[in-house]
Amino acid sequence: MKQICLVTLIAFLSLSAGCRKQDEISSYTVPKGSASQHSALPDMTAAPAKPTRMLAAIVPGSPQNWFFKMTGSPEQIKAEFDPFVQFLKTVSLKDGKPEWKLPENWIQEPGSSMRFATIKVKGSDPAVELSVIPLPASANLNEDLLSNINRWRGQVGLDNITAEN
């Protein structure tokens, strides 16, 4: 008997909950504020982006390609251009992993989840880093190159290029 009373009470409460008056939609007309009212608001525009320059290289390998990327201000990267090129000339793959000789003011730190290694330029402020990342090689090296070049171009605010470029 208790169960029947309880079921009846729940059914009654459920039905009565749907029988109340609907809320009405109201609309209002509000006069537009003057420009002086809006001038007190803080400027919410984004700060202009700082110019960024990147040096990058891809060393094809098997079963993975090796990606080297250094970013920083144009001045910082200009100063590291020759050391970067000299560094790349020392890179070789042994048993599928890269080996290299670092320029004297560069230091190597352990990698992280994706990075094989992080190489930093001593004394750079803000710090200039060179990331070394392995990614699986696909059957089409040209597609790998183009997709990564376009990803890097996007990171410095440039448009994509095509294989013909």
ZIZIMO-V990424 format. One line per field, one symbol per residue. burial: # if it has 16 or more other ideal C-beta (glycine too) atoms within 10 Angstrom, else .. A space follows every 10 residues. Layout:
burial = ???
This chain:
burial = .......... .......... .......... .......... .......... ..#.##.##. ...####### ##...##..# ..##..#... .......#.# ..#..#.... ....#####. #..#...### ####...... ...#.#.##. .#........ .....
